[in-house]
Amino acid sequence: MSAVPAVFVQGVFRPLGEVCIPEGTSVEVIIPPTHQESEPTTEQLAARDRIYELLSLRFDSDEPTNILETHNDHQP
């Protein structure tokens, strides 16, 4: 199998050069990744760390810690 460079224009893949295959031949197009994930910036890492710090905090809401204690509260 060989690679055929092409450009995608108006919904159609157009080869950039001559292609030596019979008309109507079924082909499989493999799209390479358009970008690679970059390493997070210092600011992004700091923001992530702050989010984790906030998520780790506990707040007292005066709600029962055992949800089973309130199981029947809604019953008539």
Phi, psi and omega in degrees: 000139179238156180271141178240111179295137181212165176237144181264114183228123177050045176081008182231135173277121181247119180299146179271357179208187180291139178239124184259069174223152181296145177304138178086001179293134176284134180230162175245126181258124178252118183269122177287156178300141182275339177207157176253145177295132180266164177292142180296147178283169178301320179295319179295319178295319179295319179296317178299316180297321179294321178298314178298322178298314180294322180292336182278348181285150177244140179239139179273113182260007183061015175274152178299141179282339178253106184299335179294337178296333183255010186305316184265006182300330183273355182283143179292000000 
